[in-house]
Amino acid sequence: MQDSKNWYESKTVWGGLIAVVAPLLDLAGLPIDAGLQTELADRMVVFIGAVGGLLAIWGRLTANSSIR
């Protein structure tokens, strides 16, 4: 594997996190089926990507140094 990405860009990581949280939510009375778990993982990757883009723009606009 030569391509790399940040951990938060990985559907596998988000799927794993959701797989850990889903049973806890079920115990609390909020069941999440497998289809919804997959959808949540996909949406989290998109959401985090958008947040990352906004942070990059904000960082550039508030930076104290210029780009060469």
N, C-alpha and C positions, 0 to 999 in steps of 0.2 A: 504494500500500500504506500504510494508515494504522495498522494494528495493528503492534506491535513486541514482541519478546521477546528474552531474553538468548540469546547465541550457543549456550550449552550446552543450551538447550531446543529447538534446531533439529534435526530429523531429517536435513536436508540436510547440516549441518555434521558430524554424527556419521557419516552415510553416507560423506562425503568422507574423513574421518579413517580410517574402516575400509577404504575403497577404497585408501588409501595404505598402510596396514599389511598388508592381506591379501596382496599380492604378496611383501612382505618375509617374511611367515610361510611362504608357499609356498616361497620360496627356502631357508628354514630347515627345510623338510620337514614343515610343518604346513599343508596346503591348507585353504582356507575357500571353499566354493562360494557362489554368488550368493544363494541362499536364506538361508543362514546369515548372510551379511553384512547382509541386510535385517533379519533377526530381531535381530541384535546392535544395529543402529542403533535399532530400536524399544525394545529393552530398556534401552539406555543412556539414552534420553530419560526413561523412567519412573524408572530408578534415580537419575539426577541430580535429578529433581524431588523424590523422596523425601528425598534427602540435603539438598537446599535447605530443605525443610520442617523437618527435624530441626535444621539449623543455625539457622534462624529461632527455633525454640523455645528452643534452648540459649542463643542470644544474648539473648533476652528474660529468661530465668531468671538469667543471670549479669551482667546490665546493672547499672551503678552509678547510673543515673538513672531516674526514674519517667516514665511516659507521662502526658501531660496530656490 
